């Protein structure tokens, strides 16, 4: 009789081991974390931002590169007035060519 109990115990432990090894009955404990532990977790969706503004407002040590159009970056007041007068003349000529009144603003569509 003792032999039958020992054999049954061995057979059941082998069966349990086979089931666990085959992951048919996985042994896992899903224990939820306590609320105080879950509340301390901080999520940074944009990554680490500790040095984001470190170089803001810093001056460059290199001389400024020439502008892409080859013009001087600083234009004189006279040149600005000349450019504005050309732009105004062009706008007035375009309005006249389109038959728009110069005294009334264009209607918004």
C-alpha positions in Angstrom: 0.0 0.0 0.0 2.8 2.3 0.8 4.3 1.6 -2.6 1.1 2.6 -4.3 0.9 5.9 -2.4 4.6 6.6 -3.2 4.0 5.7 -6.9 0.9 8.0 -7.1 2.8 10.8 -5.4 5.7 10.4 -7.9 3.3 10.2 -10.8 1.4 13.3 -9.8 4.6 15.3 -9.2 5.9 14.2 -12.6 2.6 15.3 -14.2 2.7 18.6 -12.4 6.3 19.2 -13.5 5.4 18.3 -17.1 2.5 20.7 -17.1 4.7 23.5 -15.7 7.5 22.8 -18.1 5.0 22.8 -21.1 3.5 26.1 -19.8 0.0 24.6 -19.9 -0.5 25.8 -16.3 1.9 28.6 -15.8 2.6 29.4 -12.2 2.6 33.2 -11.9 1.5 35.6 -9.3 0.0 38.9 -10.5 0.1 40.9 -7.4 -0.9 44.6 -7.8 1.5 47.2 -6.4 0.3 49.1 -3.4 -1.2 52.5 -4.2 1.6 54.5 -2.6 4.2 52.7 -4.7 2.3 53.2 -8.0 1.8 56.9 -7.2 5.6 57.6 -7.0 6.3 56.5 -10.6 6.9 59.4 -12.9 6.6 59.2 -16.7 8.4 61.6 -19.0 6.9 61.0 -22.4 9.2 63.6 -24.1 12.4 62.2 -22.6 14.8 63.8 -20.3 14.6 67.6 -20.4 17.1 68.5 -17.7 19.4 70.6 -20.0 16.8 71.9 -22.5 17.4 75.6 -21.9 21.1 75.4 -21.1 22.4 77.1 -24.3 19.5 79.5 -24.8 20.7 83.0 -25.3 24.4 82.0 -25.6 26.5 84.0 -28.0 28.3 82.3 -30.8 32.1 82.5 -30.9 32.2 82.2 -34.7 31.7 85.3 -36.9 28.3 85.4 -38.6 28.3 83.8 -42.0 27.3 85.9 -45.0 23.6 85.9 -46.0 22.5 83.4 -48.6 21.6 86.1 -51.2 25.0 87.8 -51.0 23.6 91.0 -49.6 24.8 92.7 -46.5 22.9 91.6 -43.4 22.5 95.2 -42.2 20.8 97.5 -44.7 20.8 101.2 -44.2 17.7 103.3 -43.5 18.0 104.8 -46.9 18.0 101.4 -48.6 14.9 100.4 -46.6 13.0 103.5 -47.6 13.9 102.9 -51.2 12.7 99.3 -51.0 9.4 100.3 -49.3 8.7 103.0 -52.0 9.3 100.5 -54.7 7.0 98.0 -53.0 4.3 100.7 -52.6 4.5 101.8 -56.2 4.2 98.1 -57.4 1.1 97.6 -55.2 -0.5 100.7 -56.5 0.2 99.8 -60.1 -1.2 96.3 -59.5 -4.4 97.7 -58.0 -4.8 100.1 -60.9 -4.2 97.3 -63.4 -6.9 95.1 -61.7 -9.4 98.0 -61.7 -9.5 98.3 -57.9 -10.3 101.6 -56.2 -7.4 103.1 -54.5 -9.5 104.8 -51.8 -11.5 101.7 -50.7 -9.9 98.5 -49.4 -10.4 95.3 -51.3 -13.5 93.3 -50.1 -12.8 90.1 -48.2 -14.0 87.0 -49.9 
